[in-house]
Amino acid sequence: MYNLLPALLLAPLPALADTAGAAPGGQTLQFVATAIFVIAILHTFSTKLFAHLAHIQPKHAGLWHLLGEVEAVFGFWAFVLIVFMVWQFGSEAAVDYLESLNFTEPMFVFAIMVIAASRPILNGVIMLVGGLSKLIPVNRGLSVYFLALAGVPLLGSFITEPAAMTLAALLLRERFFQYDLSERLKYATIGLLFVNVSIGGTLTNFAAPPVLMVASKWQWDSWFMLSHFGWKAATAAAVGTLAVTWLFRQEIASKGVASTRIGEPVPLSVSAIHVAFLALVVVFAHHPVVFMALFLFFLGYTEAYKAFQDRLILREGLMVAFFLAGLVALGGLQQWWLQHALTGVQPTALYFIATGLTAITDNAALTYLASLVQGVGDDFKYAVVAGAVTGGGLTVIANAPNPAGMTILKPCFKDEAVSPLGLFLAATPPTLLAVCAFMLL
């Protein structure tokens, strides 16, 4: 029975009913896994409360800080699920289930996040943004802010979304967030950033996880993505960023810092080697043995040339990977209801359903399940992918790069925590703008 269990658990609910004799606990486990998944989502929306408790109850601050870490939520509840599986089905079944999952994405996000956040890479992006900002005839702070939110997220179509998120979040932190911005501007910025990164990966067919899940099967090349999704996404990102920049123009202009370098100068040769590591990890993104070997080599290189390095964000990267690994473990048992939610629905309604579901599930998982549905038309395919990327900024779990941006920026918020409700409200206007772009343009 244990050898059959992983496949049975990943099957749709009707299939489990047909195989009840082989795996009598299959349905029970799916329902329990979904209940735990719902609890994890509610926990995610409660992290700011726990962070506040850590400040007002210092005696138990350690516990409250743990429960208030967004990155720890899904990993914690995934552990609860595995304990339940061991108790209910035995350790062999739990191990078989874990080995049936694909943890490449958490490992990749960890590696790319650490490399992209290194000083040579970040300095290069800051200098590029600084140079381009000089071409815009407005206050330098305004032009840097605009490019950080409208331009850098589009790099996600080429260097992957996690790398683009890391660079954009670090740029915003170093140039704006650490200079006492208002909470309103902080939330407006992080909401816009998450939405723009989610839609900004649609210019090509090889960099954004929700696109990768369907591009090969549906034969979508990069020209198709650019002509059907990319230019609309770029338009929405530019218009949304322009609106926020204009709304907060006085605060951005007065508090933004537009310098073009962090720390001491970095030799061109060192920067080139860092870029090479970044490029190679992106090229081998689907081969964890290769990109993790490259990453270990990268760590050795940074140790050899410490003078040109800042502290690598290893802890932050590991926490994000832990979050994503927990999401993979819990999400692997949600297929039974997700797939039914996507079938038999008109394209317009499907678009909004996909957008809503993305807020409580990873958008790559959503498009992957959609790719399993047989005999669907072009309208179905467009609605699912457009909805999945549109809703990718509403919550921290909606898009894989979001935890990376959250980890980098949340220390700048009150109580060092980002309110899930505040994020949702801040991301709603740019999300609606993306809806208009994908549906009307």
C-alpha positions as CSV (number, residue, x, y, z in Angstrom):
1,M,0.0,0.0,0.0
2,Y,2.8,2.5,0.9
3,N,4.3,2.3,-2.6
4,L,1.0,3.2,-4.2
5,L,0.2,5.9,-1.7
6,P,2.0,8.9,-3.2
7,A,0.4,8.5,-6.6
8,L,-3.0,8.0,-5.1
9,L,-2.7,11.0,-2.9
10,L,-1.9,13.2,-5.9
11,A,-4.8,11.9,-7.9
12,P,-8.1,13.8,-8.2
13,L,-10.8,13.0,-5.6
14,P,-12.9,10.8,-7.9
15,A,-9.9,8.6,-8.6
16,L,-9.3,8.1,-5.0
17,A,-12.9,6.9,-4.6
18,D,-12.2,4.3,-7.2
19,T,-9.1,3.1,-5.3
20,A,-10.4,3.2,-1.8
21,G,-9.6,-0.4,-1.3
22,A,-5.9,0.2,-2.1
23,A,-5.5,3.3,0.0
24,P,-8.4,3.6,2.5
25,G,-6.9,6.7,4.1
26,G,-6.4,8.6,0.9
27,Q,-9.4,10.8,1.1
28,T,-8.8,11.4,4.8
29,L,-5.3,12.6,4.2
30,Q,-6.4,14.9,1.4
31,F,-9.0,16.5,3.7
32,V,-6.5,16.8,6.6
33,A,-3.8,18.3,4.3
34,T,-6.3,20.8,3.0
35,A,-7.4,21.7,6.5
36,I,-3.7,22.2,7.5
37,F,-3.2,24.3,4.3
38,V,-6.1,26.6,5.3
39,I,-4.7,26.9,8.8
40,A,-1.3,27.8,7.3
41,I,-2.9,30.5,5.2
42,L,-4.7,31.9,8.3
43,H,-1.4,31.8,10.2
44,T,0.2,33.8,7.3
45,F,-2.4,36.5,7.7
46,S,-1.7,36.6,11.5
47,T,2.1,37.0,11.6
48,K,1.9,40.8,12.3
49,L,-0.1,40.0,15.5
50,F,2.6,37.6,16.7
51,A,5.3,40.1,15.9
52,H,3.4,42.7,18.0
53,L,3.1,40.2,20.9
54,A,6.8,39.7,20.8
55,H,7.3,43.4,21.6
56,I,4.6,43.6,24.4
57,Q,5.4,40.2,26.0
58,P,9.2,40.0,26.1
59,K,9.1,36.9,28.4
60,H,8.0,34.8,25.4
61,A,9.4,36.9,22.7
62,G,11.3,33.9,21.2
63,L,8.1,31.9,20.6
64,W,6.2,34.9,19.3
65,H,9.0,35.8,16.9
66,L,9.1,32.3,15.5
67,L,5.3,32.3,15.0
68,G,5.6,35.8,13.5
69,E,8.1,34.8,10.8
70,V,6.2,34.6,7.5
71,E,9.0,32.4,6.1
72,A,8.6,29.8,8.8
73,V,4.8,29.4,8.6
74,F,4.5,26.9,5.7
75,G,7.6,25.0,6.8
76,F,6.1,24.6,10.3
77,W,2.7,23.4,9.1
78,A,4.3,21.1,6.5
79,F,6.2,19.5,9.4
80,V,2.8,19.0,11.1
81,L,1.5,17.3,8.0
82,I,4.5,15.0,7.8
83,V,4.1,14.1,11.5
84,F,0.4,13.2,10.8
85,M,1.4,11.1,7.8
86,V,3.9,9.2,9.9
87,W,1.4,8.6,12.6
88,Q,-1.4,7.6,10.2
89,F,0.5,5.7,7.5
90,G,4.0,5.1,8.7
91,S,7.4,6.7,8.1
92,E,7.8,4.9,4.7
93,A,4.7,6.5,3.3
94,A,5.8,10.0,4.5
95,V,9.2,9.6,3.0
96,D,7.8,8.3,-0.3
97,Y,5.5,11.3,-0.5
98,L,8.4,13.8,0.1
99,E,10.5,12.0,-2.5
100,S,7.7,12.3,-5.0
101,L,7.8,16.1,-4.8
102,N,10.1,18.5,-6.7
103,F,12.1,20.8,-4.5
104,T,14.1,22.4,-7.4
105,E,12.4,25.7,-7.1
106,P,13.2,26.3,-3.4
107,M,16.8,25.4,-4.0
108,F,17.0,27.6,-7.1
109,V,15.5,30.6,-5.3
110,F,18.0,30.2,-2.5
111,A,21.0,30.2,-4.8
112,I,19.8,32.9,-7.2
113,M,18.8,35.2,-4.3
114,V,22.2,35.0,-2.6
115,I,24.1,35.6,-5.8
116,A,21.9,38.4,-7.0
117,A,22.2,40.2,-3.7
118,S,26.0,40.2,-3.7
119,R,27.6,43.6,-3.7
120,P,29.1,43.4,-7.3
121,I,25.7,42.5,-8.8
122,L,23.8,45.0,-6.8
123,N,26.2,47.8,-7.5
124,G,26.0,47.0,-11.2
125,V,22.2,47.3,-11.2
126,I,22.3,50.5,-9.1
127,M,24.8,52.1,-11.5
128,L,22.6,51.0,-14.5
129,V,19.5,52.5,-12.9
130,G,21.4,55.6,-11.9
131,G,22.7,56.1,-15.4
132,L,19.3,55.6,-16.9
133,S,17.7,57.9,-14.3
134,K,19.9,60.8,-15.6
135,L,18.0,60.5,-19.0
136,I,14.7,61.3,-17.3
137,P,14.3,65.0,-16.8
138,V,12.8,64.9,-13.2
139,N,14.1,64.7,-9.7
140,R,16.7,61.9,-9.4
141,G,14.9,60.3,-6.5
142,L,11.7,60.1,-8.6
143,S,13.4,58.7,-11.6
144,V,15.3,56.0,-9.6
145,Y,12.1,55.0,-7.8
146,F,10.2,54.7,-11.1
147,L,13.0,52.6,-12.7
148,A,13.3,50.3,-9.7
149,L,9.6,49.5,-9.9
150,A,8.8,49.7,-13.6
151,G,12.1,48.5,-15.1
152,V,13.9,46.1,-12.8
153,P,10.8,43.8,-12.4
154,L,10.9,43.3,-16.2
155,L,14.3,41.7,-15.8
156,G,12.5,38.8,-14.4
157,S,11.8,37.7,-17.9
158,F,15.5,37.2,-18.5
159,I,17.3,36.6,-15.2
160,T,14.3,35.0,-13.5
161,E,11.7,36.6,-11.2
162,P,13.5,35.7,-7.9
163,A,16.7,37.5,-9.1
164,A,14.7,40.5,-10.2
165,M,12.7,40.6,-7.0
166,T,15.9,40.5,-4.9
167,L,17.6,43.3,-6.9
168,A,14.5,45.5,-6.9
169,A,13.9,45.0,-3.2
170,L,17.5,45.7,-2.3
171,L,17.6,48.8,-4.5
172,L,14.4,50.1,-2.8
173,R,15.7,49.3,0.7
174,E,19.1,51.0,0.2
175,R,17.8,54.0,-1.6
176,F,14.4,54.6,0.0
177,F,13.0,52.3,2.7
178,Q,15.8,52.9,5.3
179,Y,15.3,56.6,5.2
180,D,12.1,56.8,7.3
181,L,9.4,56.6,4.6
182,S,5.8,56.7,5.7
183,E,4.0,53.4,6.2
184,R,1.6,54.4,3.4
185,L,4.4,54.7,0.9
186,K,6.1,51.5,2.1
187,Y,2.9,49.5,1.6
188,A,2.1,51.1,-1.7
189,T,5.7,50.3,-2.8
190,I,5.8,46.7,-1.7
191,G,2.3,46.0,-3.2
192,L,3.3,47.5,-6.5
193,L,6.6,45.6,-6.5
194,F,5.0,42.2,-5.9
195,V,2.5,42.8,-8.7
196,N,5.1,44.1,-11.2
197,V,7.4,41.2,-10.6
198,S,4.6,38.7,-11.1
199,I,3.5,40.2,-14.4
200,G,7.0,41.3,-15.4
201,G,8.1,37.7,-16.1
202,T,5.8,37.3,-19.1
203,L,8.0,38.8,-21.8
204,T,9.7,35.5,-22.4
205,N,8.7,31.8,-22.1
206,F,11.6,30.6,-20.0
207,A,12.0,32.6,-16.8
208,A,8.7,32.9,-14.9
209,P,7.6,29.6,-13.1
210,P,3.9,30.0,-14.0
211,V,4.8,30.4,-17.6
212,L,7.4,27.6,-17.6
213,M,4.7,25.2,-16.4
214,V,2.7,25.5,-19.6
215,A,5.0,26.9,-22.3
216,S,6.3,23.7,-23.6
217,K,3.1,21.7,-23.5
218,W,1.1,24.5,-25.1
219,Q,3.9,25.4,-27.5
220,W,4.2,29.1,-26.4
221,D,7.5,30.6,-27.6
222,S,8.9,33.9,-26.4
223,W,7.4,35.9,-29.3
224,F,4.0,34.5,-28.4
225,M,4.5,35.6,-24.7
226,L,5.7,39.1,-25.7
227,S,2.9,39.7,-28.2
228,H,0.1,38.2,-26.0
229,F,1.2,39.0,-22.5
230,G,4.6,40.9,-22.3
231,W,3.7,44.3,-23.7
232,K,0.5,44.4,-21.7
233,A,2.4,43.6,-18.5
234,A,5.0,46.2,-19.3
235,T,2.3,48.8,-19.9
236,A,0.5,48.0,-16.7
237,A,3.8,48.1,-14.7
238,A,4.7,51.5,-16.2
239,V,1.3,53.1,-15.6
240,G,0.9,51.7,-12.1
241,T,4.4,52.9,-11.1
242,L,3.8,56.3,-12.7
243,A,0.6,56.7,-10.6
244,V,2.3,55.8,-7.3
245,T,5.3,58.0,-8.1
246,W,3.1,60.9,-8.8
247,L,0.9,60.3,-5.8
248,F,3.9,60.2,-3.4
249,R,6.2,62.5,-5.4
250,Q,7.0,65.0,-2.6
251,E,8.0,62.3,-0.1
252,I,10.0,60.3,-2.7
253,A,11.8,63.4,-3.9
254,S,12.6,64.5,-0.4
255,K,13.7,61.2,1.2
256,G,15.0,59.2,-1.7
257,V,18.8,58.8,-2.1
258,A,20.0,58.5,-5.7
259,S,23.7,57.6,-5.2
260,T,25.1,55.1,-7.6
261,R,27.2,52.7,-5.5
262,I,27.2,50.7,-2.3
263,G,30.5,50.4,-0.4
264,E,33.9,50.5,-2.0
265,P,34.4,50.2,-5.8
266,V,34.5,46.6,-7.2
267,P,37.0,45.7,-9.9
268,L,35.4,45.0,-13.3
269,S,36.8,41.4,-13.3
270,V,35.1,40.6,-10.0
271,S,31.8,42.0,-11.2
272,A,32.1,40.0,-14.5
273,I,32.7,36.7,-12.6
274,H,29.7,37.4,-10.4
275,V,27.6,38.0,-13.5
276,A,28.9,34.8,-15.0
277,F,27.8,32.8,-11.9
278,L,24.4,34.5,-12.1
279,A,24.0,33.7,-15.7
280,L,25.1,30.0,-15.4
281,V,22.8,29.4,-12.5
282,V,19.9,30.8,-14.6
283,V,20.9,28.7,-17.6
284,F,20.9,25.5,-15.4
285,A,17.8,26.5,-13.4
286,H,16.2,23.1,-14.0
287,H,19.3,21.1,-13.0
288,P,19.7,21.3,-9.3
289,V,22.9,19.2,-9.2
290,V,24.5,21.7,-11.6
291,F,23.3,25.0,-10.2
292,M,24.0,24.0,-6.6
293,A,27.5,22.9,-7.5
294,L,28.0,26.4,-9.2
295,F,26.6,28.0,-6.0
296,L,29.1,26.2,-3.8
297,F,31.8,27.3,-6.2
298,F,30.4,30.9,-5.9
299,L,30.6,30.7,-2.1
300,G,34.3,29.7,-2.3
301,Y,35.0,32.5,-4.7
302,T,33.4,35.1,-2.4
303,E,35.4,33.8,0.5
304,A,38.6,34.2,-1.5
305,Y,37.8,37.8,-2.4
306,K,36.2,39.1,0.8
307,A,37.4,42.6,0.3
308,F,34.8,43.1,-2.5
309,Q,31.9,41.4,-0.7
310,D,29.3,42.4,1.8
311,R,27.6,39.9,4.0
312,L,25.9,37.3,1.9
313,I,22.2,36.9,2.7
314,L,22.5,33.2,3.4
315,R,20.1,33.3,6.4
316,E,17.4,35.2,4.4
317,G,17.8,32.9,1.4
318,L,17.5,29.8,3.6
319,M,14.3,31.1,5.2
320,V,12.8,31.8,1.8
321,A,13.7,28.3,0.7
322,F,12.2,26.9,3.8
323,F,9.0,28.8,3.1
324,L,8.8,27.5,-0.5
325,A,9.7,24.0,0.5
326,G,6.8,24.0,3.0
327,L,4.5,25.4,0.3
328,V,5.5,22.5,-2.1
329,A,4.9,19.9,0.6
330,L,1.4,21.3,1.5
331,G,0.5,22.2,-2.1
332,G,1.2,18.8,-3.4
333,L,-2.0,17.6,-1.8
334,Q,-4.3,20.4,-3.0
335,Q,-4.8,19.1,-6.6
336,W,-8.0,17.3,-5.8
337,W,-9.9,20.6,-5.3
338,L,-7.8,23.0,-7.4
339,Q,-8.3,21.1,-10.7
340,H,-12.0,20.9,-10.2
341,A,-12.2,24.6,-9.6
342,L,-10.6,25.3,-13.0
343,T,-12.7,23.1,-15.2
344,G,-16.1,23.8,-16.8
345,V,-15.9,27.6,-16.4
346,Q,-16.3,30.3,-18.9
347,P,-13.0,32.1,-19.8
348,T,-13.9,35.5,-18.2
349,A,-15.0,33.9,-15.0
350,L,-12.0,31.6,-15.1
351,Y,-9.7,34.6,-15.3
352,F,-11.0,36.0,-12.0
353,I,-11.1,32.5,-10.4
354,A,-7.5,32.0,-11.3
355,T,-6.6,35.5,-9.9
356,G,-8.4,34.7,-6.6
357,L,-6.9,31.2,-6.3
358,T,-3.4,32.5,-6.9
359,A,-3.8,34.6,-3.8
360,I,-4.0,31.5,-1.6
361,T,-1.8,29.1,-3.7
362,D,1.4,29.4,-5.6
363,N,0.7,30.6,-9.2
364,A,3.1,28.1,-10.7
365,A,1.1,25.2,-9.0
366,L,-2.1,26.7,-10.5
367,T,-0.8,26.8,-14.1
368,Y,0.7,23.4,-13.7
369,L,-2.7,21.9,-12.7
370,A,-4.3,23.8,-15.6
371,S,-1.8,22.1,-18.0
372,L,-3.1,18.7,-16.9
373,V,-6.7,19.5,-18.2
374,Q,-7.2,17.9,-21.5
375,G,-9.0,19.4,-24.6
376,V,-9.0,23.1,-23.5
377,G,-9.1,26.0,-26.0
378,D,-6.9,29.1,-26.4
379,D,-9.3,31.2,-24.3
380,F,-8.9,28.8,-21.4
381,K,-5.1,28.8,-21.6
382,Y,-4.9,32.6,-21.8
383,A,-7.4,33.2,-18.9
384,V,-5.5,30.8,-16.6
385,V,-2.0,32.2,-17.2
386,A,-3.2,35.8,-17.2
387,G,-5.1,35.3,-14.0
388,A,-2.2,33.5,-12.3
389,V,0.3,36.3,-13.0
390,T,-2.3,39.0,-12.2
391,G,-2.9,37.8,-8.7
392,G,0.7,37.1,-7.9
393,G,1.1,40.2,-5.8
394,L,-1.9,39.9,-3.5
395,T,-0.3,37.8,-0.8
396,V,3.2,36.6,0.1
397,I,2.4,33.0,-1.0
398,A,0.9,34.0,-4.4
399,N,4.3,34.0,-6.2
400,A,7.5,32.3,-5.4
401,P,9.7,35.5,-5.4
402,N,7.4,37.3,-2.9
403,P,9.0,35.8,0.2
404,A,12.4,37.0,-1.0
405,G,11.1,40.6,-1.3
406,M,9.3,40.3,2.0
407,T,12.5,39.1,3.8
408,I,14.5,42.0,2.5
409,L,12.0,44.8,3.1
410,K,10.1,43.8,6.2
411,P,12.8,45.0,8.7
412,C,11.9,48.5,7.5
413,F,8.2,48.2,8.6
414,K,6.7,48.8,12.0
415,D,7.4,45.9,14.3
416,E,9.5,44.5,11.5
417,A,6.5,42.8,10.0
418,V,4.3,43.4,7.0
419,S,0.6,43.2,7.6
420,P,-1.0,40.7,5.1
421,L,-4.1,42.8,5.0
422,G,-2.1,45.9,4.3
423,L,-0.2,44.1,1.6
424,F,-3.5,42.9,0.0
425,L,-5.0,46.3,0.1
426,A,-1.9,47.9,-1.3
427,A,-1.6,45.4,-4.1
428,T,-5.2,45.6,-5.1
429,P,-5.0,48.8,-7.3
430,P,-2.0,47.6,-9.4
431,T,-3.8,44.2,-9.6
432,L,-6.9,45.8,-11.0
433,L,-4.8,47.7,-13.4
434,A,-3.2,44.5,-14.6
435,V,-6.7,43.0,-15.0
436,C,-7.6,45.9,-17.3
437,A,-4.4,45.5,-19.3
438,F,-4.8,41.7,-19.9
439,M,-8.6,41.9,-20.6
440,L,-8.9,45.1,-22.6
441,L,-5.6,45.7,-24.4
